[in-house]
Amino acid sequence: MNGFMSEFQRLAVWVLPVLFAITLHEVAHGWTAEKLGDKTARQLGRITLNPVRHIDPVGTILVPLLLFFSSGLIFGWAKPVPVTWENLRRPKRDMALVAVAGPGANLLMAVAWALLAKTAAELPVFSPSVAQGLVLMGLAGLQIKIVLMVLNLLPLPPLDGSRIVSGVLPPGPERAYARIEPYGIVILLVLMVSGVLGKLLIPPVLAIMRAIAQILGIA
């Protein structure tokens, strides 16, 4: 029973940061696209902080729960925000900017969660139990946001990093690069299961987390 409660409590600490991560990441894509001329996401009700509008039953619920209870980690994804590239003022450049917006939002959220952890730990405005819960949630939020940021910047279609790469490639190589996209999720899952993905992500994730901690003065 104690072990179950421990797992349940850890899951509770991670749920809110994960929901914020996927929601604001997708909202950032849609909001940026709207500012650049495409209102598709707005018309479909996707520029909203309501997480229900962004939930993918498999990527947001099933996969994260299976991973959490099998390995203690959480990984998942939301429904992608649709972007009609023809509506963008400068489609090639603007698609890259829309892609950058998601990881950029993750970085801002990481700083916000780190500040929450620092505030809860240092200011005597919460009871010890509440403060401990907020610190754990803040640290979980920091970790989740940086992992998602680095992951999404990988140049593997359909991740955001591939959209950025496409934005700087000439037409011929861009078309050849786009042919990888149907196999992108399979490649990503193979990298994850083989452990290669973790080896790629861990060094930059730890480096960015340390940099944020040093800037904010978090021990």
C-alpha contacts under 8 A as a table, 3 or more apart, distances in Angstrom:
res1	aa1	res2	aa2	distance
1	M	4	F	5.06
1	M	5	M	6.19
2	N	5	M	5.05
2	N	6	S	6.08
3	G	6	S	5.02
3	G	7	E	6.32
4	F	7	E	5.15
4	F	8	F	6.05
5	M	8	F	4.85
5	M	9	Q	5.94
6	S	9	Q	5.17
6	S	10	R	6.20
7	E	10	R	5.13
7	E	11	L	6.11
7	E	69	F	7.87
8	F	11	L	5.06
8	F	12	A	6.19
9	Q	12	A	5.00
9	Q	13	V	6.33
10	R	13	V	5.12
10	R	14	W	6.43
11	L	14	W	5.16
11	L	15	V	6.05
11	L	68	F	7.78
12	A	15	V	5.37
12	A	16	L	7.42
13	V	16	L	6.86
13	V	17	P	7.77
13	V	133	G	7.25
13	V	136	L	6.79
13	V	137	M	5.06
13	V	140	A	7.26
14	W	17	P	5.65
14	W	18	V	6.21
14	W	137	M	6.51
14	W	140	A	6.13
14	W	141	G	7.28
15	V	18	V	5.26
15	V	19	L	6.22
16	L	19	L	5.18
16	L	20	F	6.17
17	P	20	F	5.13
17	P	21	A	5.92
17	P	137	M	7.22
17	P	140	A	6.99
17	P	141	G	4.81
17	P	144	I	7.19
18	V	21	A	4.93
18	V	22	I	6.32
18	V	141	G	7.34
18	V	144	I	6.92
19	L	22	I	5.51
19	L	23	T	6.00
19	L	51	P	6.49
20	F	23	T	5.14
20	F	24	L	5.85
20	F	51	P	7.67
21	A	24	L	5.71
21	A	25	H	5.93
21	A	106	N	6.65
21	A	109	M	7.61
21	A	144	I	7.52
21	A	145	K	6.28
22	I	25	H	5.20
22	I	26	E	6.27
22	I	51	P	7.92
22	I	54	H	7.48
22	I	77	W	6.55
22	I	78	A	5.80
23	T	26	E	5.48
23	T	27	V	6.15
23	T	49	L	6.25
23	T	50	N	7.45
23	T	51	P	5.52
23	T	54	H	6.22
23	T	78	A	7.59
24	L	27	V	4.83
24	L	28	A	5.90
24	L	49	L	6.90
24	L	102	G	7.84
24	L	105	A	6.77
24	L	106	N	7.81
25	H	28	A	5.28
25	H	29	H	6.66
25	H	101	A	7.66
25	H	102	G	4.59
25	H	103	P	7.02
25	H	105	A	5.84
25	H	106	N	6.39
26	E	29	H	5.14
26	E	30	G	6.38
26	E	46	R	7.92
26	E	47	I	7.89
26	E	54	H	7.47
26	E	78	A	7.61
26	E	80	P	6.72
26	E	81	V	5.89
26	E	102	G	6.49
27	V	30	G	5.09
27	V	31	W	5.88
27	V	46	R	6.76
27	V	47	I	5.01
27	V	48	T	6.49
27	V	49	L	7.35
27	V	81	V	7.69
28	A	31	W	5.15
28	A	32	T	5.99
28	A	98	V	7.88
28	A	101	A	5.55
28	A	102	G	5.52
28	A	105	A	6.40
29	H	32	T	5.36
29	H	33	A	6.18
29	H	81	V	6.78
29	H	98	V	5.24
29	H	99	A	6.57
29	H	101	A	5.63
29	H	102	G	5.63
30	G	33	A	5.11
30	G	34	E	6.17
30	G	39	K	7.98
30	G	40	T	7.96
30	G	41	A	5.28
30	G	42	R	7.16
30	G	46	R	7.01
30	G	47	I	5.91
30	G	81	V	6.12
30	G	82	P	7.64
30	G	83	V	7.37
30	G	98	V	7.66
31	W	34	E	5.11
31	W	35	K	6.34
31	W	41	A	7.79
31	W	42	R	7.92
31	W	47	I	6.38
32	T	35	K	5.11
32	T	36	L	6.30
32	T	97	L	7.56
32	T	98	V	5.57
32	T	101	A	6.74
33	A	36	L	5.03
33	A	37	G	6.33
33	A	38	D	5.30
33	A	39	K	7.04
33	A	41	A	7.93
33	A	83	V	6.86
33	A	88	L	7.27
33	A	94	D	7.59
33	A	95	M	7.84
33	A	98	V	5.75
34	E	37	G	5.19
34	E	38	D	4.65
34	E	39	K	4.83
34	E	40	T	7.61
34	E	41	A	7.47
34	E	42	R	7.32
35	K	38	D	7.27
36	L	88	L	5.67
36	L	89	R	6.22
36	L	94	D	6.72
37	G	87	N	5.86
37	G	88	L	4.79
37	G	89	R	5.89
38	D	41	A	7.74
38	D	83	V	6.88
38	D	84	T	6.38
38	D	85	W	7.38
38	D	87	N	4.95
38	D	88	L	5.42
39	K	42	R	5.20
39	K	43	Q	6.16
40	T	43	Q	5.17
40	T	44	L	6.27
40	T	82	P	6.62
40	T	83	V	6.15
40	T	84	T	6.53
41	A	44	L	5.18
41	A	45	G	6.24
41	A	46	R	5.08
41	A	47	I	6.17
41	A	81	V	6.24
41	A	82	P	5.96
41	A	83	V	6.76
42	R	45	G	5.15
42	R	46	R	5.85
42	R	47	I	5.51
43	Q	46	R	7.68
45	G	48	T	6.67
45	G	53	R	7.51
46	R	53	R	6.30
46	R	54	H	7.08
46	R	81	V	6.74
48	T	51	P	7.81
48	T	53	R	7.52
50	N	53	R	5.93
50	N	54	H	7.61
51	P	54	H	5.30
51	P	55	I	6.25
52	V	55	I	5.30
54	H	78	A	5.55
54	H	79	K	5.38
54	H	80	P	7.76
55	I	59	G	7.82
55	I	60	T	5.67
55	I	61	I	7.83
55	I	78	A	5.24
55	I	79	K	6.04
56	D	59	G	5.28
56	D	60	T	5.11
56	D	61	I	7.17
56	D	77	W	7.18
56	D	78	A	5.13
56	D	79	K	5.21
57	P	60	T	5.73
57	P	61	I	5.41
57	P	62	L	6.46
58	V	61	I	5.64
58	V	62	L	4.78
58	V	63	V	5.87
59	G	62	L	6.35
59	G	63	V	5.49
59	G	64	P	7.04
59	G	76	G	4.87
59	G	77	W	4.75
59	G	78	A	6.13
60	T	63	V	6.75
60	T	64	P	6.39
60	T	76	G	5.34
60	T	77	W	5.40
60	T	78	A	5.69
61	I	64	P	5.70
61	I	65	L	6.15
61	I	76	G	7.78
62	L	65	L	5.40
62	L	66	L	6.16
63	V	66	L	5.20
63	V	67	L	6.07
63	V	75	F	7.15
63	V	76	G	6.23
64	P	67	L	5.17
64	P	68	F	5.94
64	P	73	L	7.78
64	P	74	I	4.99
64	P	75	F	5.23
64	P	76	G	5.46
65	L	68	F	5.05
65	L	69	F	6.19
65	L	74	I	7.31
66	L	69	F	5.53
66	L	70	S	6.03
67	L	70	S	5.14
67	L	71	S	5.56
67	L	72	G	6.59
67	L	73	L	5.83
67	L	74	I	5.91
67	L	75	F	7.10
68	F	71	S	5.46
68	F	72	G	4.21
68	F	73	L	4.73
68	F	74	I	5.31
69	F	72	G	5.72
69	F	73	L	7.96
84	T	87	N	5.72
84	T	88	L	7.32
85	W	88	L	5.37
85	W	91	P	5.50
85	W	95	M	6.90
86	E	89	R	7.95
86	E	91	P	6.36
87	N	91	P	7.54
88	L	91	P	4.97
88	L	94	D	6.51
88	L	95	M	7.89
89	R	94	D	7.30
90	R	93	R	5.72
90	R	94	D	5.59
91	P	94	D	5.08
91	P	95	M	5.82
92	K	95	M	5.55
92	K	96	A	6.78
92	K	166	S	7.80
92	K	167	G	5.34
93	R	96	A	5.37
93	R	97	L	6.51
93	R	167	G	5.59
93	R	168	V	7.94
94	D	97	L	4.88
94	D	98	V	6.09
95	M	98	V	5.01
95	M	99	A	6.17
95	M	163	R	6.68
95	M	164	I	7.62
95	M	167	G	6.98
96	A	99	A	5.01
96	A	100	V	6.26
96	A	163	R	5.40
96	A	164	I	4.47
96	A	165	V	7.73
96	A	166	S	7.43
96	A	167	G	5.27
97	L	100	V	5.06
97	L	101	A	6.33
97	L	164	I	7.49
98	V	101	A	5.27
98	V	102	G	7.36
99	A	102	G	6.01
99	A	103	P	7.69
99	A	160	D	4.90
99	A	161	G	7.19
99	A	163	R	5.98
99	A	164	I	6.40
100	V	103	P	5.80
100	V	104	G	6.06
100	V	160	D	6.83
100	V	161	G	7.79
100	V	164	I	7.05
101	A	104	G	4.94
101	A	105	A	6.07
102	G	105	A	5.21
102	G	106	N	6.44
102	G	149	M	7.71
102	G	160	D	7.56
103	P	106	N	4.88
103	P	107	L	6.31
103	P	148	L	7.35
103	P	149	M	4.51
103	P	150	V	7.54
103	P	152	N	6.58
103	P	153	L	7.07
103	P	160	D	7.81
104	G	107	L	5.18
104	G	108	L	6.46
104	G	149	M	7.47
105	A	108	L	5.16
105	A	109	M	6.13
106	N	109	M	5.07
106	N	110	A	6.06
106	N	145	K	4.99
106	N	146	I	6.66
106	N	148	L	7.04
106	N	149	M	5.62
107	L	110	A	5.01
107	L	111	V	6.47
107	L	145	K	6.52
107	L	146	I	6.46
107	L	149	M	6.72
108	L	111	V	5.28
108	L	112	A	6.36
109	M	112	A	4.90
109	M	113	W	6.15
109	M	141	G	7.83
109	M	142	L	7.52
109	M	145	K	6.61
110	A	113	W	5.23
110	A	114	A	6.14
110	A	141	G	6.36
110	A	142	L	4.37
110	A	143	Q	7.38
110	A	144	I	7.87
110	A	145	K	5.25
110	A	146	I	6.40
111	V	114	A	5.04
111	V	115	L	6.16
111	V	142	L	6.92
111	V	212	I	6.90
112	A	115	L	5.10
112	A	116	L	6.32
113	W	116	L	4.95
113	W	117	A	6.35
113	W	137	M	7.80
113	W	138	G	4.52
113	W	139	L	6.79
113	W	141	G	5.45
113	W	142	L	5.47
114	A	117	A	5.12
114	A	118	K	6.22
114	A	138	G	5.57
114	A	139	L	6.24
114	A	141	G	7.55
114	A	142	L	5.70
114	A	212	I	7.82
114	A	213	A	7.50
114	A	216	L	7.97
115	L	118	K	5.00
115	L	119	T	5.99
115	L	138	G	7.58
115	L	216	L	7.43
116	L	119	T	5.15
116	L	120	A	6.03
116	L	134	L	7.10
116	L	135	V	7.01
116	L	138	G	5.55
117	A	120	A	5.25
117	A	121	A	6.09
117	A	134	L	6.20
117	A	135	V	4.14
117	A	136	L	7.14
117	A	137	M	7.37
117	A	138	G	4.55
117	A	139	L	6.23
118	K	121	A	5.21
118	K	122	E	6.09
118	K	135	V	7.19
118	K	218	I	6.35
119	T	122	E	5.32
119	T	123	L	5.59
120	A	123	L	5.88
120	A	124	P	7.67
120	A	125	V	7.69
120	A	126	F	7.04
120	A	131	A	5.08
120	A	132	Q	7.52
120	A	134	L	6.14
120	A	135	V	5.88
121	A	124	P	7.95
121	A	131	A	6.32
121	A	132	Q	7.40
121	A	135	V	6.30
123	L	126	F	7.67
124	P	127	S	7.65
126	F	129	S	7.98
126	F	130	V	5.92
126	F	131	A	5.40
127	S	130	V	5.29
127	S	131	A	5.94
128	P	131	A	5.05
128	P	132	Q	6.04
129	S	132	Q	5.15
129	S	133	G	6.27
130	V	133	G	5.09
130	V	134	L	6.18
131	A	134	L	5.12
131	A	135	V	6.09
132	Q	135	V	5.12
132	Q	136	L	6.21
133	G	136	L	5.21
133	G	137	M	6.09
134	L	137	M	4.95
134	L	138	G	5.88
135	V	138	G	5.04
135	V	139	L	6.14
136	L	139	L	5.20
136	L	140	A	6.06
137	M	140	A	4.99
137	M	141	G	5.99
138	G	141	G	5.00
138	G	142	L	6.16
139	L	142	L	5.01
139	L	143	Q	6.22
140	A	143	Q	5.16
140	A	144	I	6.05
141	G	144	I	5.16
141	G	145	K	6.02
142	L	145	K	5.45
142	L	146	I	6.30
142	L	209	M	7.43
143	Q	146	I	5.39
143	Q	147	V	6.10
143	Q	205	V	7.89
143	Q	209	M	7.33
144	I	147	V	5.19
144	I	148	L	6.11
145	K	148	L	5.18
145	K	149	M	6.00
146	I	149	M	4.94
146	I	150	V	6.11
146	I	205	V	5.97
146	I	208	I	7.33
146	I	209	M	7.20
147	V	150	V	5.35
147	V	151	L	5.93
147	V	201	L	7.14
147	V	205	V	5.99
148	L	151	L	4.98
148	L	152	N	5.91
149	M	152	N	5.32
149	M	153	L	6.32
150	V	153	L	5.16
150	V	154	L	6.75
150	V	201	L	6.65
150	V	204	P	7.28
150	V	205	V	6.76
151	L	154	L	5.56
151	L	159	L	7.92
151	L	201	L	6.82
152	N	159	L	5.18
152	N	160	D	5.18
152	N	161	G	5.91
153	L	159	L	6.85
153	L	160	D	5.68
153	L	161	G	3.98
153	L	162	S	7.56
154	L	159	L	6.69
154	L	160	D	7.37
154	L	161	G	4.96
154	L	162	S	7.00
155	P	159	L	6.83
155	P	160	D	7.42
155	P	161	G	4.38
155	P	162	S	4.27
155	P	163	R	7.87
155	P	164	I	7.91
155	P	165	V	6.71
156	L	159	L	5.64
156	L	161	G	6.62
156	L	162	S	5.26
156	L	180	I	7.97
156	L	181	E	7.66
156	L	184	G	6.25
157	P	160	D	7.56
157	P	161	G	7.64
157	P	162	S	5.08
157	P	163	R	7.50
157	P	178	A	7.18
157	P	180	I	6.46
157	P	181	E	4.62
157	P	184	G	5.24
157	P	185	I	7.97
158	P	162	S	6.33
158	P	163	R	7.52
158	P	181	E	5.65
158	P	184	G	6.20
158	P	185	I	7.66
159	L	162	S	5.65
159	L	163	R	7.17
160	D	163	R	5.22
160	D	164	I	6.56
161	G	164	I	5.11
161	G	165	V	6.31
162	S	165	V	4.99
162	S	166	S	6.06
163	R	166	S	5.00
163	R	167	G	6.19
164	I	167	G	5.10
164	I	168	V	6.97
165	V	168	V	5.54
165	V	169	L	6.41
166	S	169	L	5.17
166	S	174	E	5.55
166	S	177	Y	7.63
166	S	178	A	7.96
169	L	173	P	6.23
169	L	174	E	5.37
170	P	173	P	5.93
170	P	174	E	5.96
171	P	174	E	5.02
171	P	175	R	6.21
172	G	175	R	5.42
172	G	176	A	6.54
173	P	176	A	5.05
173	P	177	Y	5.99
174	E	177	Y	5.03
174	E	178	A	6.14
175	R	178	A	5.10
175	R	179	R	6.67
176	A	179	R	5.47
176	A	180	I	7.71
177	Y	180	I	5.92
177	Y	181	E	7.95
178	A	181	E	5.63
179	R	182	P	6.96
180	I	183	Y	5.68
180	I	184	G	6.21
181	E	184	G	4.91
181	E	185	I	7.96
182	P	185	I	7.53
183	Y	186	V	5.37
183	Y	187	I	6.16
184	G	187	I	5.12
184	G	188	L	6.11
185	I	188	L	4.93
185	I	189	L	6.14
186	V	189	L	5.14
186	V	190	V	6.19
187	I	190	V	5.11
187	I	191	L	6.17
188	L	191	L	5.10
188	L	192	M	6.18
188	L	197	L	7.65
189	L	192	M	4.95
189	L	193	V	6.09
190	V	193	V	5.23
190	V	194	S	5.96
191	L	194	S	5.28
191	L	195	G	6.16
191	L	196	V	5.05
191	L	197	L	4.91
192	M	195	G	5.30
192	M	196	V	6.26
192	M	197	L	4.93
192	M	198	G	6.80
193	V	196	V	7.79
194	S	197	L	7.57
195	G	198	G	5.45
195	G	199	K	6.63
196	V	199	K	5.14
196	V	200	L	6.31
197	L	200	L	5.10
197	L	201	L	6.16
198	G	201	L	5.12
198	G	202	I	5.77
199	K	202	I	5.70
199	K	203	P	7.32
200	L	203	P	6.91
200	L	204	P	7.90
201	L	204	P	5.97
201	L	205	V	5.99
202	I	205	V	5.10
202	I	206	L	5.98
203	P	206	L	5.39
203	P	207	A	6.17
204	P	207	A	4.99
204	P	208	I	6.07
205	V	208	I	5.34
205	V	209	M	6.14
206	L	209	M	5.10
206	L	210	R	6.06
207	A	210	R	5.21
207	A	211	A	6.20
208	I	211	A	5.00
208	I	212	I	6.21
209	M	212	I	5.19
209	M	213	A	6.14
210	R	213	A	5.03
210	R	214	Q	6.09
211	A	214	Q	5.16
211	A	215	I	6.14
212	I	215	I	5.14
212	I	216	L	6.11
213	A	216	L	5.28
213	A	217	G	5.79
213	A	218	I	4.77
213	A	219	A	7.04
214	Q	217	G	4.97
214	Q	218	I	6.16
214	Q	219	A	7.79
215	I	218	I	7.84
